[in-house]
Amino acid sequence: MTSNILIAGAGAFGLSAALALTERGHRVAIVDPTGPTSHSQAASRDISKIVRSEYWSDPAYTELAEAAIDRWREWNDRFGLLYHETGVTLLAPNWEPNSYEAQSLATARKLGKQIQVLDTDEVARRFPMVKEGSLKVGYHNPRGGYAESLKTLRALFQELADQGVDFHVGRMVERPAERGDRCFGFRLTDGGLLEADHMLVCGGAWSGTMVPDVASKTRPTGQPLFHLQVADPAPYTPPNFPAMMLDIANTGIYVLPQHPTQQVVKVGLHTSGRDLDPMRDDRIVTDTETCIMRHMFGKYIPELAAAPVIDSRICLYCDTPDYHFWIDRHPDIDNLTVACGGSGHGFKFMPVLGAIIADAVEGKTNRYHGKFRWHRPLPNKSYHGERRELADLALA
């Protein structure tokens, strides 16, 4: 065993880092208020997340997503079925040269992906539930789909427990315990202290409360999602229905297929969100957000707009100004590493994030360090950059 590492947070970042660090021979412990045993309000603990490799014209994220899909397949062999390769379909009203769909298609072709381009007739044939004339073009990438997120967290939790990782569940980190330019543990909100050689904060939207320097570089936002009960699940069940994004840059709406155990269709709004204090604010979907969801789906898939809402929740994002992950050593505290900033697209990378985070803990560089390093946010870069304002959708 090479060192003693204490991780704050048992979400996608924390558990994947723990697995990678354990496999590298480190002794690891994790502290988390709940552990991945039930639905909490953390971003990674819903029933499912889209796994896609579509990233505008950004080849680095596209290639990292491709590597993650390979690892999801390996995790299926290792942990049981977690990742469902239903494919991912992007639809739009038409082809616009600089649109998300057009740029993602160009990047996919450049990387040699086997993409199926869909014209108006093919969209209508494959997806009869889509309102005629609303979404007329798109493409289908058979490599992608969704992962059962809560099931994944539970599988890794059990694997790490079996490997001897200590879990301090029911306790919450308040701040690092510092001495000079180093820290020697985490002080807890219950007055306790846990000590270690190296501290790793993977607190998602809570990271800024644990490390004040992070608060100015991240923005916790609430994003509404809904579990719908459709009258006839067959058309929404794979292979008839993949994971879908519907003119996503302009609408923020996405759909996941009928869930194999929960028996619901999940839909969500991926927008600028609303500011939330993760420690104090209620995280309840509002009537306004539900009305916006029904309004938007009424334009594209009316059946989903009218479907009963079985459950709804606010997914709590940890946004960075440029939406890149924040994975690096603290610049002033030598043995403190921060890994957060999922920005609504982190979970799909879970199988490969652990190695990137472990490199940061060990002081190693990799090809992604420049993208995810500790840096000063650009003052002219909007947190909302590539996402629609939620309120604007009510007028769309």
C-alpha positions in Angstrom: 0.0 0.0 0.0 1.4 3.4 -1.0 -0.6 6.0 0.9 -3.7 6.9 2.8 -6.3 8.9 0.7 -9.5 10.3 2.1 -12.3 11.1 -0.4 -15.2 13.5 0.3 -18.2 12.3 -1.8 -19.5 9.0 -3.0 -20.9 10.0 -6.3 -19.6 9.3 -9.8 -16.4 11.3 -9.3 -15.6 9.9 -5.8 -16.4 6.3 -6.4 -14.6 6.1 -9.8 -11.6 7.8 -8.2 -11.7 5.4 -5.3 -11.7 2.4 -7.7 -8.8 3.7 -9.7 -6.7 4.6 -6.6 -7.4 1.3 -4.9 -6.3 -0.5 -8.1 -3.1 1.5 -8.0 -2.4 0.2 -4.5 -3.5 3.1 -2.4 -5.4 2.8 0.9 -8.7 4.7 0.5 -11.5 5.9 2.7 -14.7 7.7 1.7 -16.9 10.0 3.7 -20.4 10.8 2.4 -23.7 12.0 4.1 -25.8 9.2 2.6 -23.8 6.8 0.5 -25.2 5.5 -2.8 -28.0 3.6 -1.2 -31.1 5.6 -2.1 -32.2 8.4 -4.3 -30.6 11.6 -3.0 -30.5 15.0 -4.7 -26.9 14.5 -6.0 -26.6 14.7 -9.8 -25.4 11.1 -10.2 -28.1 9.3 -8.2 -31.1 9.2 -10.6 -32.2 6.0 -12.3 -30.5 6.6 -15.7 -28.1 8.9 -17.6 -27.5 9.3 -21.3 -24.1 7.9 -22.6 -23.2 9.7 -25.8 -20.1 10.7 -27.6 -21.6 13.8 -29.4 -19.7 16.9 -28.4 -20.0 19.6 -31.1 -16.6 19.9 -32.8 -14.6 19.0 -29.7 -12.6 15.9 -30.6 -11.0 15.6 -27.1 -14.4 15.0 -25.3 -15.6 12.8 -28.2 -12.5 10.6 -28.0 -12.8 10.4 -24.2 -16.5 9.5 -24.5 -15.5 6.7 -26.9 -13.0 5.4 -24.4 -15.7 5.6 -21.7 -18.1 3.5 -23.8 -15.5 0.8 -24.2 -15.1 0.8 -20.4 -18.8 0.7 -19.9 -18.9 -2.5 -21.8 -16.1 -3.9 -19.6 -18.0 -2.8 -16.5 -21.0 -4.8 -17.8 -18.9 -7.9 -17.9 -17.5 -7.1 -14.4 -20.5 -5.8 -12.5 -23.5 -7.0 -14.5 -25.7 -5.0 -16.9 -25.2 -1.3 -16.1 -24.9 0.2 -19.6 -27.6 -0.3 -22.3 -26.4 0.2 -25.8 -29.7 1.5 -27.3 -27.9 4.0 -29.6 -28.4 7.8 -29.4 -30.5 9.8 -31.9 -30.3 13.5 -32.4 -33.2 15.2 -34.2 -33.6 18.8 -35.4 -36.1 20.8 -37.5 -33.5 21.1 -40.3 -29.7 21.0 -40.9 -28.1 24.3 -39.8 -24.3 24.5 -40.6 -23.3 25.6 -37.1 -25.9 23.6 -35.2 -25.0 21.1 -32.5 -26.3 18.3 -34.7 -24.3 19.3 -37.8 -21.1 19.9 -35.9 -21.4 16.6 -34.0 -22.1 14.7 -37.2 -19.1 16.2 -38.8 -16.9 15.3 -35.9 -18.3 11.8 -35.8 -17.6 11.3 -39.5 -14.1 12.7 -39.1 -13.4 10.1 -36.4 -14.8 7.3 -38.7 -18.0 6.5 -36.7 -20.7 4.5 -38.4 -23.5 7.0 -38.3 -27.0 6.7 -39.8 -28.2 10.0 -41.3 -32.0 10.3 -41.0 -34.2 12.2 -43.5 -37.8 13.3 -43.0 -39.2 10.0 -44.2 -36.9 8.0 -42.0 -37.6 10.1 -38.9 -41.4 9.5 -39.5 -40.9 5.8 -40.0 -38.7 5.2 -36.9 -40.5 7.6 -34.6 -44.2 7.8 -35.3 -44.7 9.6 -32.0 -42.8 12.6 -33.2 -45.1 15.4 -34.3 -45.2 15.6 -38.1 -43.1 18.5 -39.5 -41.5 19.4 -36.1 -38.2 17.4 -36.3 -37.4 16.5 -39.8 -33.7 15.5 -39.9 -31.1 14.0 -37.7 -28.8 11.1 -37.2 -28.5 7.9 -35.2 -25.3 6.7 -33.6 -25.7 3.0 -32.7 -22.7 3.4 -30.3 -24.2 4.9 -27.1 -27.3 4.7 -25.0 -27.8 5.0 -21.3 -26.4 3.8 -18.0 -28.4 2.9 -14.9 -26.8 5.5 -12.7 -28.0 4.5 -9.2 -27.4 0.8 -10.0 -23.8 1.8 -11.1 -23.1 3.6 -7.9 -24.4 0.7 -5.8 -22.2 -1.8 -7.8 -19.1 0.3 -7.2 -19.9 0.8 -3.6 -20.2 -2.9 -3.1 -17.0 -3.6 -5.0 -15.0 -1.0 -3.0 -16.4 -2.3 0.3 -15.3 -5.8 -0.8 -11.8 -4.5 -1.5 -11.6 -3.0 2.0 -12.3 0.6 1.4 -13.7 2.3 4.6 -16.9 4.2 4.2 -17.9 6.8 6.7 -21.6 7.1 5.8 -23.8 9.6 7.5 -21.1 12.1 8.0 -20.4 15.3 6.0 -17.2 17.2 5.4 -17.1 20.8 6.6 -13.6 21.8 5.4 -10.1 20.6 5.1 -8.1 20.7 8.4 -5.1 22.8 7.4 -1.7 23.3 8.9 0.5 25.7 6.9 0.4 24.8 3.2 -0.8 21.3 3.8 -3.9 19.7 5.3 -4.0 16.7 7.6 -7.6 15.6 7.3 -11.2 16.7 7.0 -13.1 18.5 9.7 -16.7 17.2 9.8 -20.0 19.0 10.4 -20.6 16.9 13.5 -17.3 18.2 15.1 -15.3 15.1 14.2 -12.0 14.9 12.4 -10.8 12.3 9.9 -7.1 12.3 9.1 -5.1 11.1 6.0 -2.1 11.8 3.9 -4.0 13.2 1.0 -7.5 14.7 0.7 -9.7 14.5 -2.4 -12.9 16.6 -2.6 -15.4 15.0 -5.0 -18.4 16.9 -3.6 -20.2 17.9 -6.8 -22.4 20.9 -6.1 -21.3 20.8 -2.4 -17.6 21.2 -3.3 -17.7 25.0 -2.9 -19.0 24.6 0.7 -16.0 22.4 1.5 -13.3 24.3 -0.4 -14.2 28.0 -0.5 -11.8 28.7 -3.4 -14.0 26.5 -5.5 -17.2 28.4 -4.8 -16.2 31.3 -7.1 -15.4 28.8 -9.9 -18.5 26.7 -9.8 -22.3 27.4 -9.9 -24.8 24.9 -8.4 -27.8 24.8 -10.6 -31.1 22.9 -10.5 -32.4 21.1 -13.6 -35.9 19.5 -13.6 -36.4 16.0 -14.8 -39.5 13.8 -14.9 -40.5 10.2 -14.9 -43.6 9.7 -17.1 -46.0 6.8 -17.5 -46.9 6.2 -21.1 -50.1 4.3 -22.0 -48.3 1.9 -24.4 -44.6 1.4 -23.4 -43.7 -0.7 -26.5 -43.0 2.2 -28.9 -40.7 3.7 -26.2 -38.8 0.5 -25.4 -35.6 -0.5 -27.1 -34.9 -1.4 -29.9 -37.8 0.7 -31.0 -36.7 3.7 -29.1 -33.1 4.9 -28.3 -31.9 7.7 -26.0 -32.9 10.9 -27.8 -32.0 14.6 -27.9 -34.5 16.9 -29.5 -33.0 20.0 -31.1 -31.0 20.0 -27.8 -29.1 23.3 -28.1 -32.3 25.2 -28.7 -34.7 23.3 -26.5 -32.7 21.5 -23.8 -35.0 18.5 -24.0 -34.0 14.9 -24.0 -35.7 11.5 -23.6 -34.5 8.1 -22.3 -36.3 4.9 -23.2 -38.7 3.0 -21.0 -36.7 1.9 -18.0 -36.4 -1.9 -17.6 -37.3 -2.0 -13.9 -38.8 1.4 -13.0 -41.2 1.2 -16.0 -41.1 4.9 -16.7 -39.9 7.1 -19.6 -37.5 9.7 -18.3 -37.4 13.2 -19.8 -35.5 16.3 -18.8 -34.7 19.9 -19.4 -30.9 20.6 -19.8 -30.8 24.4 -19.6 -29.1 27.2 -17.8 -31.0 26.0 -14.7 -31.8 27.9 -11.6 -29.3 28.9 -8.9 -29.5 26.7 -5.9 -27.7 26.6 -2.6 -27.2 22.9 -2.0 -27.2 23.4 1.8 -30.3 25.5 2.2 -32.6 25.5 -0.8 -35.5 23.2 -1.4 -35.1 21.0 -4.5 -38.7 20.5 -5.7 -39.8 20.8 -9.3 -42.1 23.8 -9.6 -45.4 24.0 -11.4 -43.8 26.4 -13.8 -41.1 23.9 -14.7 -43.7 21.2 -15.2 -45.7 23.5 -17.5 -42.5 24.3 -19.5 -41.8 20.6 -19.9 -45.3 19.9 -21.2 -45.2 22.9 -23.5 -41.9 21.8 -25.1 -42.9 18.2 -25.5 -46.2 19.3 -26.9 -44.2 20.8 -29.8 -42.4 17.5 -30.6 -43.9 14.5 -28.8 -47.4 15.3 -27.7 -48.0 11.9 -26.1 -45.2 12.6 -23.6 -46.5 16.1 -23.0 -49.8 14.6 -21.8 -48.4 11.6 -19.9 -48.9 11.4 -16.1 -45.8 12.4 -14.1 -45.0 9.5 -11.8 -42.0 11.3 -10.2 -40.0 14.4 -10.6 -36.9 15.8 -9.1 -34.3 18.5 -9.4 -31.0 17.3 -10.7 -28.3 19.4 -9.0 -25.5 20.3 -11.4 -22.1 21.6 -10.5 -21.4 24.0 -13.4 -18.1 25.6 -14.3 -17.9 28.7 -16.5 -16.7 26.7 -19.5 -18.5 23.5 -18.6 -15.2 21.7 -18.4 -14.5 19.4 -15.4 -12.4 20.8 -12.6 -9.8 18.1 -11.7 -6.5 19.3 -10.2 -4.4 19.8 -7.1 -5.2 22.8 -5.1 -2.7 25.6 -6.0 -2.0 26.5 -2.3 -2.6 23.3 -0.4 -0.1 20.6 -1.7 -2.0 17.5 -0.6 -5.5 18.6 -1.5 -7.1 17.6 -4.8 -10.4 18.8 -6.1 -12.5 16.9 -8.7 -15.8 18.4 -9.5 -17.6 20.4 -12.2 -19.6 17.7 -13.9 -21.7 20.5 -15.5 -24.5 18.1 -16.4 -22.4 15.8 -18.6 -20.0 14.0 -16.3 -21.7 10.7 -15.5 -21.2 9.2 -18.9 -17.4 9.5 -18.3 -17.5 7.7 -15.0 -15.5 4.6 -16.1 -12.6 6.8 -17.3 -12.8 9.7 -14.9 -11.2 7.6 -12.1 -7.9 7.4 -13.8 -7.8 11.1 -14.6 -8.6 12.0 -11.0 -6.0 9.4 -9.7 -3.4 11.0 -11.9 -4.1 14.4 -10.3 -3.8 12.9 -6.8 -0.5 11.3 -7.7 0.8 14.5 -9.3 0.9 13.1 -12.8 -0.1 14.9 -16.0 -2.2 13.4 -18.8 -3.6 14.7 -22.1 -6.6 16.2 -20.3 -4.8 18.1 -17.6 -4.8 21.3 -19.7 -8.5 21.1 -20.2 -9.4 20.3 -16.6 -6.7 22.1 -14.7 -7.2 24.7 -11.9 -7.6 28.0 -13.8 -9.0 31.4 -13.6 -12.5 31.6 -15.2 -12.6 34.1 -18.1 -14.6 37.2 -17.1 -16.4 37.3 -20.4 -17.4 33.7 -20.4 -21.0 33.2 -19.5 -22.1 30.3 -17.3 -25.1 30.0 -19.6 -23.0 30.0 -22.8 -24.4 27.0 -24.7 -27.7 26.5 -22.9 -31.0 28.1 -23.2 -32.5 30.0 -20.3 -35.3 28.0 -18.8 -37.7 31.0 -18.8 -37.2 31.5 -22.6 -38.6 28.0 -23.3 -42.0 29.1 -22.0 -42.0 31.6 -24.9 -40.6 29.2 -27.6 
